[in-house]
C-alpha cells in the first residue's frame, strides 16, 4: 500500500509543479517545469528524502532507493499526466 501512496503523492506534486497556476510566472523561464517526466524524477527523489517524516510510505535512505523511486515517480507521473487532465480522462481519436 505504501507504494500506491508514494505514486499518488508523486503524481499530485508533479501535477502541481508542472501545471499549477502557482508556478505560472516562473514556468516559461525554465524548461524543466514543462516536463512531467523530469519533474517527476526529482519529486520522487524529494519524497524519498522526506519519507522519514510521514507514515504513508517508508523506504531506506540509500542511493539505490533514490534512483529507483525517482525513476518510478518519473514514469508513473508522466503516464498519469498524459492520461488525466483538468476535464478527466484525455482521449484523442485519430481515425483515418
C-alpha positions in Angstrom: 0.0 0.0 0.0 2.9 2.3 0.7 4.0 2.1 -3.0 0.5 3.3 -4.1 0.6 6.2 -1.7 4.1 7.1 -3.0 2.9 7.0 -6.6 -0.2 9.1 -5.9 1.8 11.7 -3.9 4.4 11.9 -6.6 1.7 12.3 -9.3 -0.1 15.0 -7.3 3.1 17.0 -6.6 4.3 16.7 -10.2 0.9 17.8 -11.5 1.0 20.9 -9.3 4.6 21.8 -10.3 4.1 21.2 -14.0 0.6 22.6 -14.5 -0.5 24.5 -11.4 -1.1 28.3 -11.7 1.1 28.9 -8.6 4.2 28.4 -10.8 2.8 30.1 -13.9 5.2 33.1 -13.7 8.4 31.1 -13.4 7.4 28.1 -15.6 8.1 29.8 -19.0 11.6 30.8 -17.9 12.7 27.3 -17.1 12.2 24.4 -19.5 12.4 21.9 -16.6 8.9 22.9 -15.4 7.3 21.9 -18.7 8.2 18.2 -18.4 6.3 16.0 -16.1 8.9 13.3 -16.6 11.7 15.5 -15.5 9.9 17.0 -12.6 8.5 13.5 -11.7 12.0 12.2 -11.2 13.1 14.9 -8.8 9.7 14.7 -7.0 10.4 11.0 -6.4 13.9 11.8 -5.0 12.4 14.5 -2.8 9.7 12.2 -1.4 12.3 9.5 -0.6 14.3 12.2 1.2 11.3 13.2 3.4 9.8 9.8 3.9 11.0 9.6 7.5 8.5 12.4 8.3 5.5 10.5 7.0 3.7 7.3 7.8 2.3 6.9 4.3 5.4 5.2 3.0 8.8 4.1 4.4 11.9 3.5 2.4 15.6 3.2 3.5 17.6 6.3 2.6 20.2 4.9 0.2 21.3 5.8 -3.3 19.6 2.9 -4.9 16.2 3.8 -3.5 16.7 7.4 -4.5 17.4 6.3 -8.1 14.8 3.6 -8.4 12.0 5.5 -6.8 12.9 8.7 -8.7 12.6 6.6 -11.9 9.3 5.1 -10.7 7.9 8.5 -9.9 9.1 9.9 -13.3 7.4 7.1 -15.3 4.2 6.9 -13.4 3.8 10.7 -13.1 4.4 11.0 -16.9 1.8 8.3 -17.7 -0.8 9.7 -15.3 -0.3 13.3 -16.6 -0.8 12.0 -20.1 -3.9 10.0 -19.2 -5.7 12.6 -17.0 -6.3 16.3 -17.4 -8.5 19.0 -15.9 -11.5 17.6 -17.6 -11.0 14.0 -16.7 -9.6 11.2 -18.9 -7.8 12.6 -22.0 -8.6 10.9 -25.3 -7.7 11.6 -28.9 -9.4 9.9 -31.7 -7.4 9.8 -34.9 -9.4 7.8 -37.3 -8.0 7.7 -40.9 
